[in-house]
């Protein structure tokens, strides 16, 4: 199966402006709390959130980053994220299809939450290469993924394990937690 296209996500948001119930789901709220708890205490200089969707987690990440770039492939999702987050000088929300439109920059936080399994093996390897290139020394990569059954190109476990393998030698796992419905993996680049 090939990577899911921007058109796939655009159709989801056309049918339902919050297709995964980010605003109301107890699962999402608990996962967001765990995600934020995994971040270091001092603010990151420049964070990148890939797959920001409608901006619920994005808004929660803003206080943790001096600058935050959030991207999504769906124009509808990007518009909703901009409405949800409002005007925040340190936040840039952009429509980009990753990996082909990876945002140029150097980051000390890259968040890949519920997105890695949307890519096929080739695109996942390319994303891992871009992360290795653009993550600053001492920077963190945080992956948080559903581990139940999916109809995506990869399962949560397969996608995260493949990402870790592609990032090996540059990024080291420093935290790997499993919860009943998802996993959280924090990787770090040596300073």
C-alpha positions as a Python dict, from the first residue, in 0.01 Angstrom:
ca = {
    (1, 'X'): (0, 0, 0),
    (2, 'X'): (132, 347, -87),
    (3, 'X'): (136, 651, 142),
    (4, 'X'): (-202, 809, 202),
    (5, 'X'): (-252, 1115, -16),
    (6, 'X'): (-357, 1467, 73),
    (7, 'X'): (-684, 1397, -112),
    (8, 'X'): (-757, 1111, 133),
    (9, 'X'): (-734, 1351, 428),
    (10, 'X'): (-917, 1632, 248),
    (11, 'X'): (-1212, 1395, 195),
    (12, 'X'): (-1210, 1298, 564),
    (13, 'X'): (-1226, 1662, 675),
    (14, 'X'): (-1494, 1740, 415),
    (15, 'X'): (-1712, 1466, 567),
    (16, 'X'): (-1637, 1558, 930),
    (17, 'X'): (-1443, 1866, 1048),
    (18, 'X'): (-1305, 1662, 1344),
    (19, 'X'): (-1282, 1306, 1205),
    (20, 'X'): (-1082, 1168, 1500),
    (21, 'X'): (-1279, 1365, 1765),
    (22, 'X'): (-969, 1550, 1887),
    (23, 'X'): (-1187, 1805, 2065),
    (24, 'X'): (-1399, 1554, 2259),
    (25, 'X'): (-1222, 1216, 2283),
    (26, 'X'): (-1108, 1092, 2625),
    (27, 'X'): (-843, 884, 2444),
    (28, 'X'): (-702, 1196, 2277),
    (29, 'X'): (-710, 1400, 2599),
    (30, 'X'): (-518, 1131, 2789),
    (31, 'X'): (-271, 1091, 2504),
    (32, 'X'): (-214, 1467, 2486),
    (33, 'X'): (-142, 1479, 2860),
    (34, 'X'): (113, 1197, 2825),
    (35, 'X'): (267, 1364, 2519),
    (36, 'X'): (314, 1696, 2697),
    (37, 'X'): (451, 1523, 3007),
    (38, 'X'): (722, 1361, 2793),
    (39, 'X'): (858, 1700, 2681),
    (40, 'X'): (1152, 1853, 2864),
    (41, 'X'): (1080, 2126, 3116),
    (42, 'X'): (1264, 2414, 2949),
    (43, 'X'): (1112, 2542, 2623),
    (44, 'X'): (1241, 2413, 2292),
    (45, 'X'): (1388, 2674, 2058),
    (46, 'X'): (1205, 2555, 1745),
    (47, 'X'): (952, 2274, 1732),
    (48, 'X'): (804, 2104, 1428),
    (49, 'X'): (471, 1924, 1447),
    (50, 'X'): (404, 1707, 1141),
    (51, 'X'): (35, 1632, 1090),
    (52, 'X'): (-114, 1905, 1310),
    (53, 'X'): (-471, 1833, 1196),
    (54, 'X'): (-716, 2087, 1342),
    (55, 'X'): (-462, 2225, 1589),
    (56, 'X'): (-580, 2088, 1923),
    (57, 'X'): (-240, 1953, 2028),
    (58, 'X'): (-72, 2239, 1843),
    (59, 'X'): (-226, 2491, 2080),
    (60, 'X'): (-100, 2288, 2376),
    (61, 'X'): (253, 2275, 2230),
    (62, 'X'): (287, 2653, 2189),
    (63, 'X'): (398, 2719, 2551),
    (64, 'X'): (664, 2448, 2516),
    (65, 'X'): (835, 2605, 2213),
    (66, 'X'): (980, 2950, 2155),
    (67, 'X'): (886, 2894, 1789),
    (68, 'X'): (657, 2623, 1653),
    (69, 'X'): (599, 2520, 1293),
    (70, 'X'): (293, 2299, 1245),
    (71, 'X'): (214, 2137, 911),
    (72, 'X'): (-66, 1929, 763),
    (73, 'X'): (-145, 1810, 411),
    (74, 'X'): (-514, 1906, 431),
    (75, 'X'): (-612, 2264, 351),
    (76, 'X'): (-931, 2218, 556),
    (77, 'X'): (-733, 2098, 857),
    (78, 'X'): (-485, 2386, 828),
    (79, 'X'): (-770, 2640, 815),
    (80, 'X'): (-929, 2479, 1123),
    (81, 'X'): (-594, 2477, 1307),
    (82, 'X'): (-548, 2846, 1235),
    (83, 'X'): (-895, 2919, 1371),
    (84, 'X'): (-839, 2700, 1677),
    (85, 'X'): (-499, 2847, 1767),
    (86, 'X'): (-567, 3207, 1671),
    (87, 'X'): (-290, 3454, 1602),
    (88, 'X'): (20, 3349, 1792),
    (89, 'X'): (339, 3528, 1679),
    (90, 'X'): (559, 3227, 1757),
    (91, 'X'): (337, 2981, 1563),
    (92, 'X'): (339, 2911, 1190),
    (93, 'X'): (73, 2672, 1056),
    (94, 'X'): (139, 2563, 700),
    (95, 'X'): (-16, 2334, 441),
    (96, 'X'): (258, 2093, 335),
    (97, 'X'): (267, 1736, 209),
    (98, 'X'): (544, 1555, 392),
    (99, 'X'): (793, 1424, 294),
    (100, 'X'): (791, 1606, -42),
    (101, 'X'): (726, 1951, 108),
    (102, 'X'): (930, 1916, 426),
    (103, 'X'): (969, 2261, 588),
    (104, 'X'): (1324, 2391, 584),
    (105, 'X'): (1462, 2460, 928),
    (106, 'X'): (1658, 2334, 1223),
    (107, 'X'): (1453, 2192, 1506),
    (108, 'X'): (1519, 2074, 1859),
    (109, 'X'): (1175, 1911, 1880),
    (110, 'X'): (1006, 1714, 1605),
    (111, 'X'): (667, 1568, 1694),
    (112, 'X'): (535, 1283, 1484),
    (113, 'X'): (205, 1198, 1652),
    (114, 'X'): (-36, 964, 1476),
    (115, 'X'): (126, 1020, 1135),
    (116, 'X'): (413, 778, 1074),
    (117, 'X'): (182, 489, 980),
    (118, 'X'): (28, 694, 697),
    (119, 'X'): (353, 664, 497),
    (120, 'X'): (477, 367, 302),
    (121, 'X'): (827, 233, 369),
    (122, 'X'): (991, 459, 109),
    (123, 'X'): (835, 781, 239),
    (124, 'X'): (897, 678, 600),
    (125, 'X'): (1267, 628, 521),
    (126, 'X'): (1275, 972, 358),
    (127, 'X'): (1111, 1134, 662),
    (128, 'X'): (1365, 965, 892),
    (129, 'X'): (1645, 1099, 672),
    (130, 'X'): (1503, 1453, 686),
    (131, 'X'): (1462, 1430, 1064),
    (132, 'X'): (1822, 1312, 1103),
    (133, 'X'): (1938, 1601, 886),
    (134, 'X'): (1736, 1879, 1053),
    (135, 'X'): (1729, 1778, 1420),
    (136, 'X'): (1976, 1983, 1621),
    (137, 'X'): (2223, 1820, 1861),
    (138, 'X'): (2044, 1743, 2187),
    (139, 'X'): (1708, 1759, 2008),
    (140, 'X'): (1411, 1530, 2066),
    (141, 'X'): (1186, 1336, 1833),
    (142, 'X'): (860, 1230, 1992),
    (143, 'X'): (649, 961, 1827),
    (144, 'X'): (305, 878, 1965),
    (145, 'X'): (96, 619, 1778),
    (146, 'X'): (-215, 407, 1805),
    (147, 'X'): (-120, 39, 1826),
    (148, 'X'): (-457, -114, 1737),
    (149, 'X'): (-560, -242, 1396),
    (150, 'X'): (-548, 8, 1109),
    (151, 'X'): (-614, 10, 737),
    (152, 'X'): (-312, 237, 684),
    (153, 'X'): (6, 142, 497),
    (154, 'X'): (173, 37, 826),
    (155, 'X'): (63, -50, 1178),
    (156, 'X'): (167, 180, 1462),
    (157, 'X'): (426, -69, 1586),
    (158, 'X'): (567, -144, 1239),
    (159, 'X'): (590, 226, 1150),
    (160, 'X'): (761, 332, 1472),
    (161, 'X'): (1004, 39, 1468),
    (162, 'X'): (1094, 116, 1104),
    (163, 'X'): (1147, 484, 1190),
    (164, 'X'): (1374, 391, 1481),
    (165, 'X'): (1572, 160, 1255),
    (166, 'X'): (1613, 429, 987),
    (167, 'X'): (1722, 681, 1251),
    (168, 'X'): (1969, 445, 1421),
    (169, 'X'): (2318, 581, 1465),
    (170, 'X'): (2190, 938, 1494),
    (171, 'X'): (1890, 911, 1726),
    (172, 'X'): (1875, 696, 2036),
    (173, 'X'): (1555, 590, 2217),
    (174, 'X'): (1553, 743, 2565),
    (175, 'X'): (1194, 653, 2654),
    (176, 'X'): (964, 387, 2515),
    (177, 'X'): (628, 348, 2690),
    (178, 'X'): (333, 130, 2596),
    (179, 'X'): (-19, 207, 2702),
    (180, 'X'): (-333, 1, 2633),
    (181, 'X'): (-408, 182, 2306),
    (182, 'X'): (-91, 363, 2202),
    (183, 'X'): (285, 381, 2234),
    (184, 'X'): (511, 677, 2307),
    (185, 'X'): (871, 678, 2188),
    (186, 'X'): (1112, 961, 2268),
    (187, 'X'): (1434, 964, 2065),
    (188, 'X'): (1721, 1201, 2121),
    (189, 'X'): (2019, 1316, 1919),
    (190, 'X'): (2339, 1334, 2120),
    (191, 'X'): (2446, 1686, 2207),
}
